[in-house]
């Protein structure tokens, strides 16, 4: 019998079934006249991975509804034509074009995707300035041997795909640039060869396309993106940058004189997670001069976006567990925070800027997943909510509060942590409430007060949830991110343990004898490690954790991740010995904590063998251990029934061992 989506639960507590009924927004796009905004709404109301539908907001009225139908058209990445009369979007097998109201959708061009690992890509398609053409990126076969042969002949260093199921290997396709006539539907391929071209933007005069490409002799071995332009009529390619760092997600200014982009300066970069914080840069088209105009903000800066008049560059900034929206004069100078106010503790993701200066953004808050808000730069007003899609579910739920606190770690460094309180908290009840240490991945990421369903589900059970932004986290400056270099499972492990001690001292109602620890990806790695260092946790749940740093390097699709963390490959300068000395499996005989290992069956970033070998080793030394494997899942769980199942199993695992 086919699985069915469970109905919403009437309880005032957060439950796993809520996951099927929550909706979040993303990718707002304001119309050229500034009156409307298209955006995506993510649904999870069917078995399998979530999907998106297109909605539209009336900015003056402050209302939103489905676009093209009451629940919206299934698809995403909607982009307005320059005159606002049409919309192109991804739907079905490729690119669709519809009228501005969502009516009369018609297929425009089929788009082929590739499973080749290509992080940090920007726009996949773009309207020409006169609206007569659409340029888009699509994949074509590469020169390597067929990967479904018998036998399979592997020639690429990067032979694994970015995503697993149902593929086993890199499909070896290359992304190239195409252009199609809107009236005629005629499509022409503009680039070819063994390199990838992606992240496109039209020049304002309609003569050139800006794109990003890795032109290194072996793009699998050295990850180095640069900026290029393509003359649409002659197909001539001009290289704009040739740096040792990375330039990506570039966009042309409205007057065509400047290009804004995100950039990294270090010569050893990773295609996966970078220690270096990306900053905002500009490129002078006439002189070729580059300017790091985001240098004044020592934090991760998001993808830049021009204001329609070209005066401002808008971007997000990660800071102390939240993400704010900023703007900076195109001429440089001090950045201005648009919002939200720090005390609102919101996290902005995607956004769009209207001709009049209004900004529409997707923002998560401590009370809800991302919803649509409007901001008014320079007016000091709080953001206005344009959607509240989860009122029916979360409106009747008790949402636990999350508090921030700081503490001194073992070496005197200040560390920030966030504690989600038990929903039924009685502060006078000493030692009553268990606590779960929830460790973030990356390691260059951050946690904060934004709504996290699993943390709220734990809080509903009467448990506190501790999140520690250990050294190496983003949101605290470059020096803080650098502090993890060549020291994985070292200082940051001591940071989170110091955070546990600080929480126990600050909140005496926590039961220090009933604590659990968990995390995903790097959080899973650190969970694997911590239980070799201390028996204080009663249960552990690592998801996709690395137990053996040496084997991980050679089995991951991202071979360059540890190279940029340790400034070399494992065979160089004794690095392999350093990796082995910080591998949890080396010290498995010290583990006393029961472990529920969890992994996506098709994870190619952290191979499931990392759990398999740790599981065997744990059982060898007599530790209670089970292993969950979720079919079709990669590095990060997508299918809602899997998320709900994992949440329930996690609660059961802790309850069993907290007794």
RABELDA-V116199 format. One line per field, one symbol per residue. phi: phi as a letter, one per 40 degrees, with the letter a starting at -180 (. if undefined). psi: psi as a letter, one per 20 degrees, with the letter a starting at -180 (. if undefined). burial: # if it has 9 or more other ideal C-beta (glycine too) atoms within 8 Angstrom, else .. Layout:
BEGIN
phi = ???
psi = ???
burial = ???
END
This chain:
BEGIN
phi = .ccbccccccccccbccddcbcbbbafcbccdcgcbacabbcbbcachccbbbcbbbccccgbaacbgadbgcciafcbccdcgcbbbacagcacbbbcccgcfcbcbacbccbcccbcgcbccaaccdcgcbbcabacbcccccdcbcbccbbbcccccccbcdccbbdcgcbcbcbbbccccgcbbcbbahcbcbafbaccdcgcbbcababbcdbcccbcacbcabbccccgcbbccbabccbbafcaccdcgcbbbacabbccbbbcbbbccccbcbbbcccbgcbbcccccbcacbcdcaccdcgcbbbacbcafgbbbbbbbdccghccbccicddccfcbcbcaabcdchcbbacacbcbacdbcbbbbdgbgcccbcbbacbdccccbcccccbbcabaccdbgccbbbbbccdcbcbdcccgcbcbbcbbcchccaabaccdbcccccccccgbcbbbbccdhccgbgcccccccdfacgbdcccccccccccccccbccccccbbbaaibgcccdccdccccbaccccabbcbfcccbcccddcbccccccccccbgicdccfgcdcccccbcdccbccccbccbbcbaccbcbcbcdccccccdccccdcgccabbcbbdgcbchcbccccdcccccccccccccccc
psi = pqqqpqrqpiqiqpqhihhiiqpqqrlqopqhijhrpqrqppqkkqpaqrrqqprqpohghkrqrqpirhjrppaalppqqhijirpqrpqcjcpqprrhjirlpqpgqppprqjpomrkqcphqpqqhjjiqpqrpqqqqairqpikrnrpopiqgmiqrhqdpjqhrpijqqprpqpqpghhjpppphqaajrppamqpqqhijhqpprqqojqgnihhponqrqrqpohgijpppphqmribpprmqqqqhijiqpqrqqqiqhorqiepphppqrpqqpohgijpqpnijhiomrppapqpqqhijhqpqrqppolirorprqppiiabqqpphrrqhiilropeqrqprhiipppqppqriiqrprpqqqnqiijqqqpphqmijghgihjqopqqpqqqqrpahjippqqrpopqqhkpoiinpkhprppoopraeimaqraiqpogghhhghhikqqopppmrqiqrjjrhhghhiipkkqkdhhhhghhhhgggghhhniipoiinqrprrqdhhhghggghiihqjiphqqnpplqohohghghiiqhniighgihjkrqhipkjhhhgghikphhhkhiipipppnqqqpikoigopihhhghhgggghhjjppprpppoqiqcnppgphhgggghgghgghgghgih.
burial = .......#.....##################..#.#########..#....########..#.#.###...##.########.#.######..#######.#..#.###.#..#####.###.######.#.########......#....#...#.#.##.###.#.##############..#...###...##########.#.#######.#..#...##########..#.#.###.#.##########.#.#######.#..#################....#####..#.####.####..#.###################....##.###...######.####..##########.##########.....#..##.##..##..#.##.#.##.#.#...#.#########.#.....#.###################.########.###############...##.###.##############.###....####.####################...#################..###########...#....##.###.####.##..#.################.######.###.#.#.#.##.#..#####.#############.###.##.
END
